[in-house]
Amino acid sequence: MKAIRTTLPTAVVFLCAWHVAKNVLQHYKSAFTTEEAWETFNSAFHHILQSQTEEDYEERLLQFKTTYSDEQTKPAVDYIVNT
C-alpha cells in the first residue's frame, strides 16, 4: 500500500473485503472478551459491506463507529475505516 501511495499518489486503491475481514479476524478478534461479542461486531462489519447504496453505507458506517467507539474496539474500527 505504501508503494502505491508513493508511486501513484492520486490513485484510488481498493482492497478485497475478504482480505480486510481476514485481517480483522487475525489482528483484532482477541480484543473481544466473548465469542458472542466478536460475532456481533463481525456481523455489523459485514452489514456495512452489504450496503446497496452509498447512503446505506454511510448510515451503517456511522452507526458502526458509534457503537464500537470504546477503547477496546476502536483499533479494529480504525483499521476497517482507514483500509
N, C-alpha and C positions, 0 to 999 in steps of 0.2 A: 504494500500500500504506500509506503513512504517513497519508493522509487517512482511510482506512478505520479504521485503529487509533485515530486521534484521535477520529473521529466515533462509531464503534461499537466501543469497546474490548473488548467481550466476544464480538464476532462471530468465528466461525471462517471463515477465508479459505482457499480452495483455489485453487491455480494450475494451469493446464493443464500436464501433463507435457511436452507438445510445446514449450511456451514455455520451460520450465525447461531442457530439453535444448538448445534453440536458444541460450539464453544461456550455458550451459556451453560449448558449442562456440565461440561468438563470443568469450567472455572468457577461457577457460582452456585451450583446445587448445594454445596456444603454450607452455604450461608443460611440455609433453611433448616430449622430445628426438627421439622416433621416432614414425612413424605407427603402428607396432605397439603401442607403449606407450599411445598415445591410444586405439586400438581396444580394447585390453584394459580400460582404465578405463571407456570408454563402454559396453562390453558389461556390465561389472559394475554400472554405474549402471542400465542397462535391466533387468538381472536383478532388482534391487530393485523396480523398478516392476511387474514381472510376478508379484510375490508374491501367492499365493492366499489367505493367511491373515495375520492380524496377527502371529502367531508367526513365520511365514516372513519377513515384512517386518523384524521386529526382529532376527532372526538374521542376515539378509543385510546389513542396515544396519550392524550391529556389525562384521561381517567386512569390509565396505567401509571403514569408518572405521579399522579396524586396519590393513588393507592399505595404505591411502593416507594415512598419518599423517605422512609426511615433509614437510619444509618446502616442497618443490616442488608437491606436490599438495594440501596441506591447505586452501589458499584455495578450491579448487574443491569439496572435500568440505564445507567450512563453508557455502558458498553453497547446495549441494544440501540439506544438513541443515536449514538455517535458513530455507529458502524454502517 
